[in-house]
Amino acid sequence: MGRSVLLCDDDRLFTLWLTRLLREWGWSVQATQNVADGLSAFESCRPDVLVVDLYIGDETAADLLQKLNICDSSSLPILLVSAASSAEMQSVMCGTEMTMLSKPVDPARLKAILSELTPTLGNGNEKTLSFLILDNGGIQAKVLGRMVEDAGAFVIFASSIENAKTLIRNVRPDAVLIESDGSAQDAEALSAYCVATRLSLPPMIVLLSVINQSLVEKLLRAGVVDILLKPISVNRLQESIRRVGGRVEKELPGRAEGRRNIMVVEDFTITAKMLERLLSREGYQVYVVRSAEMAYEMIRRIRPDLMLLDLNLPGMSGLDLLQSLNATGQAVPTVITTGDRDPRKLREIRKLGTLRLFNKPIVPDELISYIRGFFSESGNFISGRADYDVLLAMADDVAGSVLAGALEVEGLKCKVVNDGYQTVHEIMTRPRVAVLDVVISGLDGTEVMRRTRAALSTGKTKLLAIAEDLDNEIADELREMGAHDCLGKPYSLAAMKEKIHTLLAESAPRISVQDVAHEILPEIRRAMTLPDEDLFIAAARLGHNLKGTAELAGIPSIVTLARALEDAARTRYRGSCEDILKDMRQEIDRALTSATT
């Protein structure tokens, strides 16, 4: 079974909204409005998670759990959602252990809670990979194991090469991850053991602190399929795990229209081949040259659209090449790839008009997203949606990291970038919220907004623009360009978080006024015809439900009336209930008229 939710709630508006939201996140949803239907659905679908309202018609969540013979959430993750207070929820549930969430529900908090409740669920029928980690233990091994588990794989530790051989023979792991001291000894020993015992050699991934061509050749001969350089990038590790599991898609989204020419000037064979393979897979025409002299000659003939240039080349350096091209009027858009940290040299490079500098080891995801953004003009959508919630495109890396940390504590997944070209690509993947500093480097923030205007106009991604000296005139211009909200510098962390949470709520599926009218008006008409006791019960239930969901339709006046209706039902005065129900009907009619004009 995949990721499935059984929802039991008599508030049909909330059910409609939550069903849309969960399906957008990839869950299958079975929605029921009473305990009897909930029992029947549970037997037929056996859900991964049960989401239940505190009051379901004339019964409660406790009644449902009792009939399901569930005493706590140890056998099935249970999420209790209600507009009631925490004390009331605990009182009705009589101390039953479960996760509780108040209405109106914050989508970001809900997503985080579901991740906590179902940490082992995969996406459909994917096989869970088992990774054997060869490491002598300690805190580094634990951190590495946690990173592998976060990527969706199962971890087995081997403290020695002999222990690893035994596990390969008995457990048959899907892959081996080797923490190397700078030699190929362990990889060669495992390869020789599998050959001698006629066992299938699992794909091996090696982690290295230092790399050279001789070592790489030994590792490849031993059967190593990937080499990761420390410090390890989470994205890079996850990409390697997907590749081992055969999960990398044959055709990647976001390919350039037509054949764009990219020249790679790199003398280190391994890096040159990696870049060539990476860029060719993206659909670019790649020319690899090993010296600046050869690059100078080829540029005159092929005029590449973009050049990836290493600084430290034999003979003429990368800096010399850039100076020569500028002097002869042959300059091409250039991205620097280097392990050099000399600030004087890097300042000289920037003076020559380079677009971006990538420090080695290069993170493939970052390089590709930058190049896609560089070649993006029309702003085509990318198939699939971003696997994170908030994009932080910040001019200041430190500010971006601090903000990301604060949001991730609240269960939001963030991605920090500091370049306009990369920002264009990321917005095309449609994160729920994008925070854009308009003075971001590489590509001006206003140009980012121009290129992504079509994507932003759909409302799938909400954009928060940040600007110095923000006044009403600048804010109006930013909104005309596609921003959904603005924030001036300097800003407080609290103000930034508040605006992001507001935009996150707006990016979630909404309930239309038509939905409210369709669901609520018949209930109001029916309630007005009921005798006193039945009217009070119906009014209490309607008020309880609406105060938690009417905000989703953008009718705040209904929320106020819902609270008043609940109080009137509690005081058992028919005249007040009828007056409030009439006011509700008028507010819904008024909102319906506004929505259709």
C-alpha positions as CSV (number, residue, x, y, z in Angstrom):
1,M,0.0,0.0,0.0
2,G,1.1,3.6,-0.6
3,R,0.7,6.6,1.5
4,S,-3.0,6.6,2.5
5,V,-5.1,8.6,5.0
6,L,-8.5,7.8,6.4
7,L,-10.2,11.1,7.3
8,C,-13.3,11.0,9.5
9,D,-14.8,14.5,10.0
10,D,-18.4,15.7,9.7
11,D,-17.2,19.2,8.6
12,R,-17.5,18.7,4.8
13,L,-15.8,22.0,4.0
14,F,-12.7,21.0,6.1
15,T,-12.8,17.5,4.5
16,L,-12.9,19.0,1.0
17,W,-9.9,21.3,1.8
18,L,-7.8,18.7,3.6
19,T,-8.5,16.1,0.8
20,R,-7.2,18.5,-1.8
21,L,-4.1,19.4,0.3
22,L,-3.1,15.8,1.0
23,R,-3.6,14.7,-2.6
24,E,-1.3,17.5,-3.7
25,W,1.3,16.0,-1.3
26,G,0.9,12.6,-2.9
27,W,-1.4,10.9,-0.3
28,S,-4.5,8.9,-1.2
29,V,-7.5,10.0,0.9
30,Q,-10.6,8.1,2.0
31,A,-13.0,10.7,3.5
32,T,-16.0,9.8,5.7
33,Q,-18.5,12.0,7.7
34,N,-19.6,9.7,10.4
35,V,-18.3,6.9,12.7
36,A,-20.2,4.1,10.9
37,D,-18.7,5.0,7.5
38,G,-15.3,5.4,9.2
39,L,-15.5,1.8,10.5
40,S,-16.4,0.5,7.1
41,A,-13.7,2.4,5.3
42,F,-11.1,1.4,7.8
43,E,-11.8,-2.3,7.1
44,S,-11.6,-1.8,3.3
45,C,-8.5,0.5,3.0
46,R,-6.4,-0.2,6.1
47,P,-4.9,3.3,6.1
48,D,-1.3,4.4,7.0
49,V,-2.7,7.4,9.0
50,L,-6.0,8.1,10.7
51,V,-7.1,11.8,10.8
52,V,-10.2,12.2,13.0
53,D,-12.2,15.2,14.3
54,L,-13.0,15.3,18.0
55,Y,-16.8,15.5,17.4
56,I,-18.2,13.5,14.6
57,G,-22.0,14.1,14.4
58,D,-23.4,12.8,17.7
59,E,-20.3,10.7,18.4
60,T,-16.7,11.4,19.2
61,A,-13.2,10.3,18.1
62,A,-13.1,8.2,21.3
63,D,-16.2,6.3,20.1
64,L,-14.5,5.6,16.8
65,L,-11.3,4.4,18.4
66,Q,-13.2,2.2,20.8
67,K,-15.1,0.5,18.0
68,L,-11.9,0.1,16.1
69,N,-10.4,-1.4,19.2
70,I,-7.5,1.1,19.1
71,C,-6.3,2.2,22.6
72,D,-3.4,4.4,21.5
73,S,-1.4,5.4,18.4
74,S,1.3,2.7,18.7
75,S,-0.4,0.4,16.1
76,L,-1.7,3.2,13.9
77,P,-0.6,6.8,13.7
78,I,-3.6,9.0,14.7
79,L,-4.0,12.7,14.3
80,L,-6.8,14.4,16.2
81,V,-7.9,17.7,14.6
82,S,-10.5,20.0,16.2
83,A,-11.5,23.6,16.8
84,A,-11.9,22.7,20.5
85,S,-9.4,23.7,23.1
86,S,-6.5,21.3,24.0
87,A,-8.0,20.8,27.5
88,E,-11.4,19.8,25.9
89,M,-9.6,17.4,23.5
90,Q,-7.7,15.7,26.3
91,S,-10.9,15.5,28.4
92,V,-13.0,13.8,25.7
93,M,-10.2,11.4,24.7
94,C,-9.7,10.4,28.4
95,G,-5.9,10.6,28.2
96,T,-5.5,8.5,25.0
97,E,-2.0,9.1,23.6
98,M,-2.2,10.8,20.1
99,T,-1.0,13.8,18.2
100,M,-3.4,16.8,18.4
101,L,-3.8,19.7,16.0
102,S,-6.1,22.7,16.3
103,K,-8.3,24.1,13.5
104,P,-7.8,26.1,11.4
105,V,-4.9,23.8,10.4
106,D,-1.5,25.3,9.4
107,P,-0.5,23.3,6.3
108,A,3.2,23.5,7.1
109,R,2.6,22.2,10.6
110,L,0.4,19.4,9.3
111,K,3.0,18.4,6.8
112,A,5.7,18.2,9.5
113,I,3.4,16.2,11.8
114,L,2.6,13.7,9.0
115,S,6.3,13.3,8.4
116,E,6.9,12.6,12.1
117,L,4.0,10.1,12.3
118,T,5.1,8.2,9.2
119,P,8.9,8.3,9.0
120,T,9.2,4.9,7.3
121,L,6.6,5.3,4.6
122,G,8.0,5.4,1.0
123,N,6.5,6.8,-2.1
124,G,4.4,3.9,-3.4
125,N,6.0,0.6,-4.1
126,E,9.7,1.6,-4.2
127,K,12.1,-0.9,-2.7
128,T,13.9,0.2,0.4
129,L,17.6,0.0,-0.3
130,S,20.0,-1.5,2.3
131,F,23.4,0.2,2.6
132,L,26.4,-1.4,4.3
133,I,28.6,1.3,5.8
134,L,32.2,0.3,6.3
135,D,33.4,2.6,9.1
136,N,35.3,2.1,12.4
137,G,32.5,3.8,14.3
138,G,32.2,7.0,16.2
139,I,30.2,10.1,15.8
140,Q,31.1,10.5,12.1
141,A,29.7,7.1,11.3
142,K,26.5,7.9,13.1
143,V,26.1,11.2,11.2
144,L,26.7,9.4,7.9
145,G,24.2,6.7,8.8
146,R,21.6,9.3,9.6
147,M,22.1,11.0,6.3
148,V,21.7,7.7,4.4
149,E,18.5,6.9,6.4
150,D,17.1,10.4,5.6
151,A,17.6,9.6,1.9
152,G,15.3,6.6,2.4
153,A,17.7,3.7,2.7
154,F,18.3,1.1,5.5
155,V,21.7,1.2,7.2
156,I,23.9,-1.7,8.3
157,F,27.3,-0.9,9.9
158,A,30.5,-3.0,9.5
159,S,33.3,-2.1,11.9
160,S,36.0,-4.0,9.9
161,I,36.7,-5.4,6.5
162,E,36.2,-9.0,7.8
163,N,32.9,-8.0,9.3
164,A,31.9,-6.4,6.0
165,K,32.7,-9.7,4.1
166,T,30.5,-11.7,6.4
167,L,27.6,-9.3,6.0
168,I,27.9,-9.3,2.2
169,R,27.8,-13.1,2.2
170,N,24.8,-13.3,4.6
171,V,22.8,-10.1,4.3
172,R,23.5,-9.3,0.6
173,P,23.2,-5.4,0.9
174,D,22.2,-3.4,-2.1
175,A,25.2,-1.2,-1.9
176,V,28.4,-0.5,0.1
177,L,29.5,2.9,1.4
178,I,33.2,3.0,2.3
179,E,34.8,5.6,4.5
180,S,38.3,5.6,3.0
181,D,41.6,6.9,4.5
182,G,42.9,7.9,1.1
183,S,43.6,4.4,-0.3
184,A,41.7,1.8,-2.4
185,Q,42.6,-1.0,-0.1
186,D,39.1,-1.8,1.3
187,A,37.4,-1.5,-2.0
188,E,40.0,-3.8,-3.6
189,A,39.7,-6.3,-0.7
190,L,35.9,-6.5,-1.1
191,S,36.1,-6.8,-4.8
192,A,38.6,-9.7,-4.6
193,Y,36.5,-11.4,-1.9
194,C,33.4,-11.4,-4.1
195,V,35.3,-12.7,-7.1
196,A,36.9,-15.5,-5.0
197,T,33.5,-16.5,-3.5
198,R,31.5,-16.0,-6.7
199,L,29.3,-13.5,-5.0
200,S,27.7,-10.5,-6.8
201,L,29.7,-7.4,-5.9
202,P,27.3,-4.7,-4.6
203,P,27.8,-1.2,-6.0
204,M,30.4,0.6,-3.9
205,I,30.5,4.3,-3.1
206,V,33.7,5.7,-1.5
207,L,34.1,8.8,0.7
208,L,37.4,10.6,0.4
209,S,39.0,13.7,1.9
210,V,41.8,13.9,-0.7
211,I,41.6,12.7,-4.3
212,N,44.1,12.2,-7.1
213,Q,44.0,10.6,-10.5
214,S,45.9,7.4,-9.6
215,L,43.6,6.7,-6.7
216,V,40.5,7.3,-8.8
217,E,41.7,4.8,-11.4
218,K,42.3,2.1,-8.7
219,L,38.8,2.7,-7.2
220,L,37.1,2.4,-10.6
221,R,39.0,-0.8,-11.4
222,A,37.8,-2.2,-8.0
223,G,34.2,-1.6,-9.0
224,V,33.5,1.7,-7.3
225,V,30.6,3.4,-9.0
226,D,30.8,6.8,-7.3
227,I,33.2,8.9,-5.3
228,L,32.1,11.5,-2.8
229,L,34.4,14.2,-1.5
230,K,34.2,15.5,2.0
231,P,32.5,17.6,3.3
232,I,29.5,15.6,1.9
233,S,26.6,17.4,0.3
234,V,23.3,16.0,1.3
235,N,22.0,16.5,-2.3
236,R,25.1,14.8,-3.7
237,L,24.7,11.8,-1.4
238,Q,21.0,11.4,-2.2
239,E,21.7,11.6,-5.9
240,S,24.3,8.8,-5.5
241,I,21.8,6.7,-3.6
242,R,19.1,7.2,-6.2
243,R,21.6,6.2,-8.9
244,V,22.5,3.0,-7.1
245,G,18.8,2.2,-6.8
246,G,18.2,2.8,-10.5
247,R,15.9,5.7,-9.6
248,V,17.5,8.4,-11.8
249,E,15.1,9.3,-14.5
250,K,16.2,8.6,-18.1
251,E,15.0,12.1,-19.2
252,L,15.5,15.0,-16.8
253,P,13.1,18.0,-16.9
254,G,14.0,21.5,-17.8
255,R,16.2,20.8,-20.9
256,A,17.2,23.7,-23.0
257,E,15.3,24.3,-26.2
258,G,17.8,23.7,-29.1
259,R,21.4,22.7,-28.6
260,R,23.2,25.2,-26.4
261,N,27.0,25.1,-26.7
262,I,29.1,24.9,-23.5
263,M,32.9,24.8,-23.5
264,V,34.5,23.1,-20.5
265,V,38.1,24.1,-19.9
266,E,39.5,21.7,-17.3
267,D,42.8,19.8,-17.2
268,F,41.9,17.2,-14.5
269,T,40.5,14.2,-16.4
270,I,38.0,13.0,-13.7
271,T,36.5,16.5,-13.3
272,A,36.4,17.1,-17.1
273,K,34.6,13.7,-17.7
274,M,32.1,14.4,-14.8
275,L,31.2,17.8,-16.2
276,E,30.9,16.5,-19.8
277,R,28.6,13.6,-18.7
278,L,26.5,15.9,-16.5
279,L,26.0,18.6,-19.2
280,S,25.5,16.2,-22.0
281,R,22.7,14.4,-20.0
282,E,21.0,17.8,-19.8
283,G,20.9,18.1,-23.6
284,Y,23.8,20.6,-24.1
285,Q,26.5,20.3,-26.8
286,V,29.7,20.1,-24.7
287,Y,33.2,20.8,-25.9
288,V,36.0,19.7,-23.5
289,V,39.5,21.2,-23.8
290,R,42.4,20.7,-21.5
291,S,44.4,23.9,-21.9
292,A,43.7,27.7,-22.1
293,E,45.7,27.8,-25.4
294,M,43.4,25.3,-27.1
295,A,40.3,27.0,-25.6
296,Y,41.5,30.3,-27.1
297,E,41.7,28.8,-30.6
298,M,38.4,26.9,-30.4
299,I,36.4,29.9,-29.1
300,R,37.1,31.8,-32.3
301,R,35.6,28.9,-34.3
302,I,32.5,27.7,-32.3
303,R,31.6,30.8,-30.1
304,P,30.2,28.9,-27.1
305,D,27.1,30.2,-25.3
306,L,28.8,29.6,-22.0
307,M,32.3,28.6,-20.8
308,L,33.1,26.7,-17.6
309,L,36.7,27.7,-16.8
310,D,39.2,26.3,-14.4
311,L,41.7,28.8,-13.1
312,N,44.7,26.6,-12.5
313,L,45.7,25.3,-15.9
314,P,49.1,24.2,-17.2
315,G,50.8,26.9,-19.3
316,M,48.4,29.9,-19.8
317,S,46.2,30.2,-16.7
318,G,42.4,30.8,-16.7
319,L,43.0,34.4,-15.6
320,D,45.3,34.9,-18.6
321,L,42.7,33.4,-21.0
322,L,40.0,35.8,-19.7
323,Q,42.3,38.8,-20.1
324,S,43.2,37.8,-23.7
325,L,39.6,37.3,-24.7
326,N,38.6,40.7,-23.3
327,A,41.5,42.4,-25.0
328,T,40.5,40.9,-28.4
329,G,36.8,41.4,-28.1
330,Q,36.0,37.7,-27.9
331,A,34.7,37.5,-24.4
332,V,32.0,34.9,-23.7
333,P,29.8,34.4,-20.6
334,T,32.1,32.6,-18.2
335,V,31.6,30.6,-15.0
336,I,34.7,29.9,-12.9
337,T,35.3,26.5,-11.4
338,T,38.3,26.5,-8.9
339,G,39.7,25.2,-5.7
340,D,41.7,28.4,-5.4
341,R,40.9,30.5,-2.3
342,D,43.3,33.4,-3.0
343,P,41.2,36.5,-2.4
344,R,43.4,38.7,-4.6
345,K,43.1,36.4,-7.6
346,L,39.4,36.0,-7.1
347,R,39.0,39.8,-7.0
348,E,40.8,40.0,-10.3
349,I,38.5,37.4,-11.8
350,R,35.4,39.3,-10.8
351,K,36.8,42.5,-12.4
352,L,36.9,40.6,-15.7
353,G,33.1,40.2,-15.8
354,T,32.7,36.5,-14.8
355,L,29.2,35.4,-14.0
356,R,29.7,33.1,-11.1
357,L,32.3,31.2,-9.2
358,F,31.8,27.6,-8.1
359,N,34.3,26.2,-5.6
360,K,35.5,22.7,-6.0
361,P,34.3,20.1,-5.3
362,I,31.4,21.2,-7.5
363,V,27.9,20.2,-6.3
364,P,26.1,19.0,-9.5
365,D,22.6,20.1,-8.5
366,E,23.8,23.6,-7.9
367,L,25.7,23.9,-11.2
368,I,22.9,22.4,-13.3
369,S,20.2,24.6,-11.7
370,Y,22.4,27.7,-12.3
371,I,22.9,26.8,-16.0
372,R,19.2,26.0,-16.5
373,G,18.4,29.4,-15.0
374,F,21.1,31.1,-17.2
375,F,19.6,29.7,-20.4
376,S,16.0,30.3,-19.2
377,E,14.2,33.1,-21.0
378,S,10.6,32.1,-21.5
379,G,10.3,30.6,-18.0
380,N,8.9,27.1,-18.9
381,F,7.7,25.0,-16.0
382,I,9.7,22.0,-14.9
383,S,7.8,18.7,-14.6
384,G,7.3,17.7,-11.0
385,R,7.3,20.1,-8.0
386,A,10.1,21.2,-5.7
387,D,10.7,18.8,-2.8
388,Y,11.0,21.7,-0.3
389,D,8.6,24.4,1.0
390,V,10.5,27.7,1.0
391,L,13.2,29.1,-1.4
392,L,15.4,31.6,0.2
393,A,17.2,33.6,-2.6
394,M,19.3,35.9,-0.5
395,A,22.2,38.2,-1.2
396,D,23.6,37.4,2.2
397,D,24.5,33.7,2.8
398,V,24.6,34.1,6.6
399,A,21.1,35.7,6.7
400,G,19.8,32.9,4.5
401,S,21.3,30.2,6.7
402,V,19.9,31.8,9.9
403,L,16.4,32.1,8.4
404,A,16.5,28.5,7.0
405,G,17.5,27.2,10.5
406,A,14.6,29.1,12.1
407,L,12.0,27.8,9.6
408,E,13.3,24.2,9.6
409,V,12.8,24.0,13.4
410,E,9.1,24.6,12.6
411,G,9.0,21.7,10.2
412,L,9.5,23.6,6.9
413,K,12.1,22.4,4.4
414,C,14.1,25.2,2.9
415,K,16.7,25.8,0.1
416,V,19.1,28.7,0.1
417,V,20.6,30.1,-3.1
418,N,22.5,33.3,-3.7
419,D,22.4,33.7,-7.4
420,G,19.6,35.1,-9.7
421,Y,20.1,32.6,-12.5
422,Q,19.7,29.7,-10.0
423,T,16.7,31.4,-8.5
424,V,14.9,31.5,-11.9
425,H,15.3,27.7,-12.2
426,E,14.2,27.0,-8.6
427,I,11.0,29.2,-9.0
428,M,10.2,27.1,-12.1
429,T,10.0,24.0,-9.9
430,R,7.2,25.8,-8.0
431,P,8.1,25.9,-4.3
432,R,5.3,27.1,-2.1
433,V,7.0,30.3,-1.2
434,A,10.0,32.1,-2.7
435,V,11.8,34.9,-0.7
436,L,13.8,37.1,-3.2
437,D,16.3,39.8,-2.3
438,V,16.1,42.2,-5.3
439,V,19.8,42.9,-5.1
440,I,20.8,39.2,-5.4
441,S,23.9,38.6,-7.5
442,G,24.2,37.1,-11.0
443,L,20.9,38.2,-12.3
444,D,19.0,41.2,-10.9
445,G,16.0,40.4,-8.8
446,T,13.7,42.4,-11.0
447,E,14.9,40.4,-14.0
448,V,14.3,37.2,-12.1
449,M,10.7,38.3,-11.5
450,R,10.3,39.2,-15.2
451,R,11.5,35.7,-16.3
452,T,9.3,33.9,-13.8
453,R,6.2,36.2,-14.1
454,A,4.1,33.5,-15.8
455,A,4.9,31.0,-13.0
456,L,4.2,33.5,-10.2
457,S,0.9,34.6,-11.8
458,T,-0.5,31.1,-11.3
459,G,-0.4,31.5,-7.5
460,K,1.3,28.1,-7.0
461,T,4.4,29.9,-5.7
462,K,4.0,33.0,-3.5
463,L,6.8,35.5,-3.8
464,L,8.0,37.7,-1.0
465,A,10.3,40.5,-2.3
466,I,12.9,42.1,0.0
467,A,14.2,45.6,-0.8
468,E,16.2,48.4,0.8
469,D,14.4,51.7,1.6
470,L,11.0,50.1,0.9
471,D,8.2,52.7,0.5
472,N,4.7,52.5,-1.0
473,E,5.9,53.4,-4.5
474,I,8.6,50.7,-4.6
475,A,6.2,48.2,-3.0
476,D,3.6,48.9,-5.7
477,E,6.2,48.4,-8.5
478,L,7.3,45.1,-7.0
479,R,3.7,43.9,-6.8
480,E,3.1,44.9,-10.4
481,M,6.1,42.7,-11.4
482,G,4.7,39.7,-9.6
483,A,5.5,39.9,-5.9
484,H,2.7,38.8,-3.6
485,D,4.1,40.7,-0.6
486,C,7.1,42.9,0.3
487,L,9.4,43.4,3.2
488,G,11.9,46.3,3.8
489,K,15.5,46.1,5.1
490,P,16.4,45.9,7.9
491,Y,13.8,43.4,9.0
492,S,13.3,41.3,12.1
493,L,13.3,37.5,12.0
494,A,9.9,37.5,13.5
495,A,8.5,39.8,10.8
496,M,10.0,37.6,8.1
497,K,8.6,34.4,9.6
498,E,5.2,36.0,9.9
499,K,5.1,37.0,6.3
500,I,6.3,33.6,5.1
501,H,3.7,31.8,7.2
502,T,1.0,34.0,5.8
503,L,2.1,33.3,2.2
504,L,2.3,29.5,3.0
505,A,-1.3,29.5,4.1
506,E,-2.3,31.3,0.9
507,S,-0.4,28.8,-1.3
508,A,-2.4,25.9,0.1
509,P,-5.6,24.7,-1.7
510,R,-8.5,27.0,-1.0
511,I,-12.2,26.4,-0.5
512,S,-14.2,28.5,-2.9
513,V,-17.2,30.6,-2.0
514,Q,-19.2,28.3,-4.2
515,D,-18.0,25.3,-2.1
516,V,-19.2,27.1,1.0
517,A,-22.6,28.0,-0.5
518,H,-23.1,24.4,-1.8
519,E,-22.3,22.8,1.6
520,I,-23.7,25.3,4.1
521,L,-26.8,26.9,2.7
522,P,-28.8,23.6,2.7
523,E,-27.7,23.0,6.3
524,I,-28.9,26.5,7.3
525,R,-32.3,26.1,5.6
526,R,-32.7,22.7,7.2
527,A,-31.8,23.9,10.7
528,M,-34.4,26.7,10.6
529,T,-37.1,24.1,10.2
530,L,-36.1,21.9,13.2
531,P,-37.7,21.8,16.6
532,D,-35.8,23.5,19.4
533,E,-33.7,20.6,20.7
534,D,-32.6,19.5,17.2
535,L,-32.0,23.1,16.2
536,F,-29.6,23.7,19.2
537,I,-27.7,20.5,18.3
538,A,-27.4,21.4,14.6
539,A,-26.4,25.0,15.4
540,A,-23.7,23.9,17.9
541,R,-22.3,21.5,15.3
542,L,-22.4,24.0,12.5
543,G,-20.8,26.8,14.6
544,H,-18.1,24.4,15.8
545,N,-17.2,23.3,12.3
546,L,-17.4,26.7,10.6
547,K,-15.2,28.6,13.0
548,G,-12.3,26.3,12.0
549,T,-12.8,26.3,8.2
550,A,-14.6,29.5,7.0
551,E,-11.2,31.3,6.9
552,L,-10.2,28.9,4.1
553,A,-12.8,30.5,1.9
554,G,-11.7,34.0,2.8
555,I,-15.0,35.0,4.6
556,P,-13.8,36.1,8.0
557,S,-17.3,37.4,9.0
558,I,-18.5,33.8,8.9
559,V,-15.9,32.9,11.5
560,T,-17.3,35.6,13.9
561,L,-20.9,34.4,13.3
562,A,-19.9,30.8,13.8
563,R,-18.5,31.6,17.3
564,A,-21.7,33.5,18.1
565,L,-23.9,30.7,16.8
566,E,-22.0,28.2,19.1
567,D,-22.6,30.5,22.1
568,A,-26.3,30.9,21.2
569,A,-26.8,27.1,20.9
570,R,-25.2,26.8,24.3
571,T,-27.6,29.3,25.9
572,R,-30.5,27.5,24.1
573,Y,-32.3,30.6,22.8
574,R,-34.0,29.9,19.5
575,G,-34.4,33.5,18.5
576,S,-30.7,34.2,18.6
577,C,-29.9,31.0,16.7
578,E,-32.3,31.9,13.9
579,D,-31.0,35.5,13.7
580,I,-27.4,34.3,13.4
581,L,-28.3,31.7,10.8
582,K,-30.1,34.4,8.7
583,D,-27.0,36.6,9.0
584,M,-24.8,33.7,7.9
585,R,-27.0,33.1,4.8
586,Q,-26.8,36.8,3.9
587,E,-23.0,36.9,4.3
588,I,-22.6,33.8,2.1
589,D,-25.0,35.3,-0.5
590,R,-23.0,38.5,-0.5
591,A,-19.7,36.7,-0.9
592,L,-21.2,34.5,-3.7
593,T,-22.4,37.6,-5.5
594,S,-18.9,39.3,-5.2
595,A,-17.2,36.2,-6.5
596,T,-19.3,35.9,-9.6
597,T,-19.1,39.6,-10.6
